[in-house]
Amino acid sequence: MILVTADEMREMDRRTIDELGIPGRVLMENAGRGATRFLTRAFPGIDRMNVGVAAGRGNNGGDGYVIARYLASRGAAVSVYLLTDRSRVAGDAAANLELLGPLAVPVFEIQDAKGFTALQNAMRSKDLWIDAILGTGLHSEVKGIYRDVIEFINSLDKPVFAVDVPSGLDSDTGQPMGTCIRARATATFGCAKTGHFIYPGAAFTGELEVVDIGIPDVVTQEVRPRQHLITRSHVQRCLPVRLPDTHKGRTGHLLVIGGSPGKTGAAALTATSGLRAGAGLVTLAVADSLNPIMETVVLEAMTAPLPEQNSGILGESCFDSIMQILADKRSLAIGPGLGQHPATGNLVRRLIAASGVAMVIDADGLNHLANDTEVLRQTTVPVILTPHPGEMARLTGMASSTIQSDRIRSARQFAESFRVHVVLKGARTVVAHPDGTVFINPTGNAGMASGGMGDVLTGLIAGLLAQGISAEAASRTGVYLHGAAADRLAEKIGPMGYLASEVMDGIPADIGRILTESAR
């Protein structure tokens, strides 16, 4: 599913109007009509409601006027509250505003605090609000009468239907610009916007429907939006389908390097998760003194004891051993529970530069890269990094809050700069690729905020890599399956308290369901 930025959507509109000759007023009519269809489905009985339309002077307001006209034609009691002087409304929006007159739709102008105060009692009586105040072009903080009206509508605790984007939301980043309408449902036009799916924007958006307003596919293809939503059909196309005579030697061998005193569980989860993803073989390489522990924990995976730097700590002394073990492997996962000893950091960086197989770097592997990200430029194989926002902050030298304020930009810039794949974890995980394309994952829930979840994801992605799936497909498929398994647990067990190992154990069933759907 394509997601667009405000600039991309603006360019799509321009080409449709200027180059193909489809009038802007036609697009506005299509938008308002389609939004009304969704509105009447989302709020049954709206014809009997007292509806308020809060509208600005731009095209977003114009869409609102079209909706008001359709509602009035159905017999609904609808009033428009225009947050400007009527004379400032121009173009297609002005034409649609004029059409409200013959239908006797009242239009109240709110130009200042005094005018707003005078209308508040009437505004409180509305059963439902349509938000057509601000559109996708907002990139500065909402102020003045716009802010006052938005906060007033939110305070009423009445359902709100947003037009295109909830007013006050940055449609690119999903961040509220000082204040933002809290919509129960949103009708967006042409394509969904990235801000609809990135938190906190997803929470402000509510139920979302994309309305076809008549922009031809050729225009979308020419603009080439670089953001997408991971869908179940996409995952279906990426999963490997096994032939009946397949054996474990053909389904890939993953090497996991991890574990240190007190953190053996992380490495064990990653190794077992690789098997749950379908890898034919997994070898877990750990410090020699930890090997007896791991042999009792991971029964299906093989283990490989490595020479130690200190008790339970790996250093460069085991580099040659690891390279020998890696010789016949298809993928490498490095970092879970590995520890932060400086000698381990030297080993990690050497392995990254020397690996001849695609790799997933997580946890302590990422921490050891924080002061030397340039080693990533030495790699000749696909590299997938799976940082949470704190780890991403250390990799980039930026504050975690800065990362979170624009997750798409943060992941994309790093992926493009270092030619790696970045899986920026968190609510609505962002997957960015070296060519700048970005995918947002819709699966997962707050119950995943517990230990071990990232280790399972690392093994899952690396296990898919071992089966010959591309780094692009493995990263996107891995995050989708990870979240989907957690969503199923949340429905079955409850919203929290389920374990990372339980998520891991549910992955084969989800893979099976998706493959069965694909076969049908």
N, C-alpha and C positions, 0 to 999 in steps of 0.2 A: 504494500500500500504506500503510495507516494505521500510525503509530507512536504510542505513548502514553507519557505520564509516569506516575510512580508514583501521583500524586494522581488522574489520570484513570482509571487502571485500578482504583483503590480505589473510585471512584465508580461505575464500571461494575459491579463486584462487588456493591456495596451496593444499587443499584437492582434488580439481578437477584434478589437475595435478599429484600429488604424490600418492594419494590413489585410484583414479578412472582410472588413466592412460591416460587421455585426454591431449595430448601435448599442451604446452603453445603456440606453434606456431599456432595450430588450433584455440585456443581462440583469438589470435591476428588477425588471418585472419577473423574470424567471426566478431570481433569488427570493423575492418576496412571496411569490406564489408557492415555491417549493418549501420555504420556511413555514408558511401557514399550514401546509399539509402535515408537516412534522409536529407543529404546535398543537393541532387539533387531535393528533394521535397521542401526544405526550400528556395532554390535559383534557381528557374527555369531559364534555359538558361546558366547554369554554364559551359556547354561545349564550350560556345563561350567567356568565360571570361579568363582573365590572372590571374592565381591563384598562390599565394605564400603559401608555407607550412613552418612555423617556427617550428623547431623540436629540442628536446633535445636528450641526448644519451641513455635515458632509454626506458622502454616499452611504455611510452606515445609517444615518438618519433617514436617507431616502429609502433604504430597504425597509425601515420601520414604518414609513408612511404607506408603502405598498401593503405591508401586513395589516396595518390599521384599516385600509380600504377593504381588504378581503374579509376581515372580521366584521366590519360594519355591514357589508353586503349579506353576511350570514345572520344578521340581527343582533350581534353582540353589542353591549354597551361599552364603547371604547372612547378614550380621551387621549389626546396627544399633549405632552408637556415638552415644549421646544426650549432647549437650553441656550437660546440666543435670540436676537432680534430677527423676526421673520424676513426682513429685507436682506439679511446676510446669507440666506439659503439660495444657492444658485444651481444652474445646470439641471441635470436629470432629477436631482433631489427636489428642486423647486417645482418642477413640473408635477411630480407626484404629490407634493404638498398641496398644490392647487386643486388636485382631484378630490381632496377630502371635503372641500366646500359643498359640492352638490349632495354629498352623503350626510351632511350636517354633523360631521365629526368635529367636536370642539377641539380647538388648538389653543393652548395656554402658553404664553411666552414667559420664560423665567430668565431674567437678565442679571439679577442681582439678589443679594440676601433678602432684601425687603420683599421683593416679588415672590421669592421662594417661601418665605414665612407665611405669606397670605394664602398660599395654595396648599399648605401642608395638611390641613384638616381634610380637604377633599382627596388628597393623595393617599391618606391613611385608609380611606374606605375601599381602595381597590382590592380585588381578590387575587389578581395576578398582574405581574409587571413584565413588559417587554423592554429589554435593554437594547436600545439602538443609539447609544450616546457616542461611543468612540470605537473606531475600527482597528484594523491591523497596523496602521502606521504609527502607533504610539511608541515613542522611545524616550520620553521624559516623564517626570513625576506629574501625576494628576493633581491639579491645584484648583483653587477658587470654587466657583459654583458647581463645576463638574464633580469635584471631590465631595462637596456638601451633599449633592443629590445622590451620588453613589452610596455614601455612608448612610444616608437617610433610608434609601430603599433596602439596604442590607438590614437595617435596624427593625424594619417592619415585620420580619419573619414571614413574609409572603413568598410564594413560588415566583421565580424569575426565569424568563426565557431569554437567552442572550442571542443577539444577531451577529453572526460571524465569529466574534470572540467576546468574552465577558469584558466589558469596558474597564480599562485600567490594567489589563493583562498585556505584557509584552508577548506578542504572538510568536516571537523567535525563541525566547529563553524560558517562557513559562513563569516569569517573575512578575508579581504585582508591582506596579509602578506607584508606590505610595499607598494606594487603596485599589480595590478591585471588586466588581460585582461578583457575588456568589450565586452562580446560576444553577438551577436544577437541571436544565437542558440547554443545549446550544445547537443552533443550525449554522453550519459554516458552508462557504460557497466555493465551488470549483474543486478544491482540494483541502484536506485537513491541514492545519498548521502545526508546526513542531511544538508550539507552546501549549497545545491542547493535550499533549501526551506526556510532557515533562512536568514533574512535580516542582512547585505546588500548583502549576497551571491546570493539571488534570483534576485537582480537587475543586477549583473554581469553575471548571467547564461543565461538570455533571455529565449527563447522557449526551452523546455527540452524534449528530447525523450530518453527512456530507451531502449537500444539495447540488445536483447537476444544473448549472446555469447556462449551458450551451457552449462552453469553451471546447473547441475541437481537440481531439487527441494529438493531432499533429502539432498544435501549439505547445502542449505539455512536453512532447518529445523534443521540440526545438529548444525550449527553455532548460530542459534536463535538470530538474530538481535533484539535489544530492542527499536528501533525507528520505528515509523509508521507515515504515513500521514493520517489524517482523510478524509475519502471519503464519497460521498453521499450514496453509498451502505451500508457503515458502519452505518450511521445515520438511514437509513431505517430499519435496523435490531434492532436498539435500541429503536425506538419510540413505545409507547404503542398503541395497537389497541383495541378500545373499543367495547364491545358487545352492541347489540341494546338496552338491558334493563338496561344499566349502569345508575346510578344516582350519584348525587354529593357526597353522603356519601361514595361512593366506589372509588372516584377519588382523594382522598387525601386532607388533611387539612394542610396548611402551616401557621406557625407563623412567622411574621416579627417583629423584635425589632429594632427600629431606630428612627431617628428624634431628633432634638433639635432646639432651636431658630435660625432661619435663614436657617435651613437645612431640613425643613419638606418635600420639594419636592423629596429629595433622597429616603426617606422612602416610599412616595406615589408611586414613579416609581417602586420600588422593589415589593411592594404589588400588583400593577396592572399587572406587568410583570409576576408574579406568576400565575395569572389568565390567561393571554395570553398564557402561556405555557401549560395550560390545568388542573391546579389544581382545584379540585371541590370547595374548600373553602379556603379563606385566611383571617387571622385575623392579623390586624396591631396593635401592642401594643406600645403605646407612653405615654409620661408624661401627667399627668392629665390635665394640663393647655393647652396642645397642641391638646387634643382630639377634641374639637369643630371645630378646623381648619381642622383636618384630615377627620372628618365626612362629610365635604362639598366637599372634594377633591376626596376621594376614595369612589365611590358610590356602587360598587359591592363587595368590601371587607368589612368585619366587623372591628370594632375598639375595643380596650380594654384600657381604661384609667388606668394608673399605678401611685402609690404613688411617689411623686417627692422628690429628694434630695434638689434641689433648683428649682426656676421657670423654667420649661421646661427641667430640667436635671434629669436623672435617676441615682440612686445609689443603694446600697445594700438593702435599705429599701423595695424595690419592688421585691426582689429575690423570696420570698415565693409566691407572687401573680403570678409571671411569671411561676414558677414551677407548680402551679395549672392549669394555662391556657395551659401549654405545655402537660398536661397529655394525651390528646386525639389527639395530633397532630402527623403528620408523618415526618415533617421536620421543620427546624428552619433556618431562615436567620437573621444574627445579624451584625450590624455595619453601614449600610447606613445612613449618616447624624446624627449619634448618639452623636457626640461631643467628646471632649477630656478631660473632667473634670476628675480628679483623682478618684472621687467616682464612676464614670461610668466605669472606668477601673477595679475597684474591682468587680463590678457587672459582667462585661463581663467575667473575668477570672473564677469567680464562676460558671457562667452559662455553660461555655465551659466544665469545669470539671464535672458538674452534669447532663448535658443534656442526655436524654435517646433516642434521635432521631438524625438522621443524620443532619448535619448542614453545612451551607455555611457562612464563615466569610469574611467580606469585609470591606474596607474603615476604619472608626474609630475603628471597631472591630480589625482590624489588627494592627492599631497604638497602641492599648492598650496591644497587645501581644508582642510588640517590646522588652520590658525589661523583659519579663517573658515567653519565648517560652516553657519553661519546662512544663507549664500547659497542653500543647498538649499531653504530654505523659500520662496524667491522664485520657484521654478520652477512652471510651469503644465503641464508635460509629464512623461511617465514618465522617471524617471532610474534607471539601473542602475549601481551602484558595484561594482567587482570587486577588492577589496583582498586582499592576503595578510595574515597575522596582524600583521606589522610595520606595514603601512600602516593596518590597522584600529586598532592601538594608537595611532598618531599621530592618527587621526581622533577617537578617543574620549578621549585623554589617559590611557589605562590602560596598564599594562605588557603586553607581548606574552604573558607567562606567564598573566596574568589572562584575556586573551582566549581562550587555548588551554584553560584550565581549564574553561570553559563556553562552547563555541563557539556553541551554539544560542541561549543567552540573549544573548550579545554581539551577534550578528547581528540577532536579533529586536528588541531594545531600540532599536538604531539605526534599523532600518527603520521601526518604529512611530513613533519620535520625529520623524523627518525626512520621513516619507511617501515613502520611496524603496525601491528593491529592492536588497538587499545580497547579493552573491555572495562569501562568505568562503571564499577558496581554501585548498587544503591537502588532506591525506588526508581523504576523505569531505567534499568541498566542501558547505557549507551555503548554501542559498538562502533568504533571508527576504524576505517581502513586507510592504507597508505595513499590511495588516490583521492581521499577526502570525502568519500561517501560515508554516510552515517546511518545506522539502524537503531531504532528504539525498541526495546523489548517490553511488551505489554503484560507479560506474566510475572507472577511473584506477589508476595504480600508481606506485611509487617512482621508476621511470625518468623520470618527468615532472619530477623535481627538476633542471631545467637551464634555461639561458637561452632566452628567446623563447616559452616555453609560454604565459605570461600574455598576450602580445601576440596570439598565435593565438586564444586564447579571446575576447579583446575583439573582434577582427574577426568571429569566428564569431557571437557574440551580436548584434553590430550589423548583420551581414549578414542575420540572421533578422528583426530589427526592420524592416529596409528592405523586406522582403517583406510587411509588414503584419501580422506575428505580434505578439501582445500582449507587453508587457514581461515578464509572468509566464511565459508560454509560452517566449519567447525565452531567458530566463535559464536556465530548467530544461532546455530542450532543448539549449542550447549546452553546458552543463557535461557533460551526459550524452554527447553526441556526441564532445566533446573527449576525455573519458576513455576512451570505447569505442574510438576510433581508436588511442589510445596502448596500450590493452590488446591490440589486434590486433598492433601492432608488437612489443610485448614477447614475444608468443608466436612471432612470425616471426623476429625479429632477436635478441632477448635482453632481459634485464631492465633493461639500461641502455645508454646510448650512442647511442640513436636521437635524431634531431633534431626540433626544433619544426616545421621545415618539412616533415619527413616525416609528422608527425602531421597537419598541415594538409592535405597532399596525400591522405591517406587518408580524409578526411571525406566526400567525395562518394560513395565506395563504401559507407560505412556508412549514409549517408542512403538510398542506393539499396536496400540490403538491408532496411532498416526499412520503406520504402515497399512493397517487394515482399511482405514478410511481411503488411503491412496489407491489401494487395490480395487476398491469398490468403484 
